[in-house]
Amino acid sequence: MSLDTLITHNMLTPASHEARPDACALVLMGGGARTAYQAGVLKALATMQPQGAQAFPFQWLFGTSAGALNAAYLASVAGQGLAALPLLARFWTGLRSEQVYRLEAPGWVRANRLVAGWTLARQVRRHRALLDTLPLVDTLHRAIDLQSLERALEQGTIEALGVTASSYTSGEHWTFCQTRAGVPVQAWHRPGRRADFQPITIEHLMASSAIPFLFPSVPLWVEGHKEHFGDGSMRQLSPLSPAIHFGARRVLVIGVGQPQRSGMVVRADGDPTAGTIAGHAMASVFHDTLQADVEQTQRVSQTLSRLPPSLASALPYRPVDVLAIQPSFSLDELARKHIGELPAPTRNTLAGLGALDTARGAAGSAAALASYLLFEPGFVHALIELGEHDAWRRKDELMRFLAPHAPPGGAAAVP
C-alpha cells in the first residue's frame, strides 16, 4: 500500500479543526472483565502525576466493548479532574458478575451435558443470547451519570466521547460520538467503518459491549432507521482512527490483548476441549488489531517527520505520537487461578458442557473464556494490580508522553 493511500484512506485524514498541540486522546480497547486492567493503569497514572496536578488529562475518550463502559464512566466523572482516574478502579472493585449478567440454572446441571445444553437453549429463547444482561443495564444507569457527562462536554473538560459498535444489520463498524457544541468535526465514512454524532446513551454502551452469543444484540437508530448492534471489537480494523479524525496529535491506548499469548500456554496432546475451542473463539472475536494499527501509525508518523520542513508545512497532515500499553502477563493464566469465583450457575453450566476442564493445563481449559466473564473481586483485583505494575514499569515513558506541551512526533515502542 502506498503512503498516499495509507494516509488518505486509513489514518491521517485531516481533522476539521486544529486541536491544542499538547491535547491527548485516550483509547480503551475491549475484552469483557479483562478491561479492569485499564483501571489499574489509569489509577497508577493518577498517582505518578506531579504534586499540584489536578486537570483531567484527556481531551477525547474513545472506547470499544467494555472499554466503552470505562470511557463513558471516565467522561461522566471528568469534572472531578485527575481524581476521576482512580474512581474507575473503585467502580471495578465494587463490581460482581451478578451485576453484569444472569444465568438461571439448577445446581445439578453440572452432572449432565443434556441438561446444561437445555439450560442454555432456554436462556437463548428468553433473552436472545446465552446470558441475561438486564443486570448490566441497571448497573450502568446507577454508575454513569449522563448529565454529568454532558456537563463535562459543555464545560470543555473533555471535547468528545466516542463509543464503537458493530452492526449485525449492515456489517458496518460504527463509532457513535458525542461532542460539546461548536466542535466542527464532520462524520466520516470509510469502507466498512463510519461515524455518527448523537448523544451517548446506556443503549449505546450495551450495544458496544454485547459480546456475540453471550450478550443479546441492541437496536440503535442510525440515519433514520433501526439497526441491531453487537460488540465493537468485531471487525475493528483501525482502533486509532476516531482519535485521529478528531485531530489528536497524541494518543494513549490501553489494550487487553496478548500478542504473546501463544507462548504462555501449556502444550497438551489430544483433541482440544470445549473450553479450548470456546476460548479460542472469544480470542478471535476480540482479536486485537491494536498492535498493527499502532505500528502503522508510527511508520507513517516517522515518514512525515522526516520530510523537508518546507514540504511538511505545506501538507494538511501531522505526525501522531502513540503510546500503547498492554498486559505483560498472560490474562488467561491469571483467570485460570480464579475460575472458582464464577457464579455457581455459570460455572456449573459450563462445567456440564465440558467447557471448564482445567485438568490439562491452560491449553486445554476454559481460562480464556472465563477471563471475559469473571467480574469477581479476586480476578478484578489481580487485573488492577497488573495494570498498576505495568504502568509503573513504564513510568518514565508515560511522564514524558503526558508532560505539558510535549512536542508530538516521536514514536513510542509497543511492548
Salt bridges, closest charged atoms under 4 A:
ASP22 OD1 - ARG20 NE 3.43
ASP22 OD2 - HIS405 ND1 3.98
GLU104 OE1 - ARG126 NH1 2.80
ASP132 OD2 - ARG102 NH2 2.75
ASP132 OD1 - HIS127 ND1 3.80
ASP138 OD2 - ARG142 NE 2.88
GLU159 OE1 - HIS17 NE2 3.57
GLU159 OE2 - ARG180 NH2 3.15
GLU172 OE2 - HIS189 NE2 3.10
GLU172 OE1 - ARG194 NH1 3.16
GLU223 OE2 - ARG194 NH2 2.62
GLU227 OE2 - HIS225 NE2 2.71
ASP332 OD1 - ARG34 NH1 3.18
ASP332 OD2 - ARG261 NE 2.37
GLU333 OE2 - ARG336 NH2 2.67
GLU341 OE2 - HIS338 ND1 2.67
ASP390 OD1 - HIS389 ND1 3.18
GLU397 OE2 - ARG394 NE 2.96
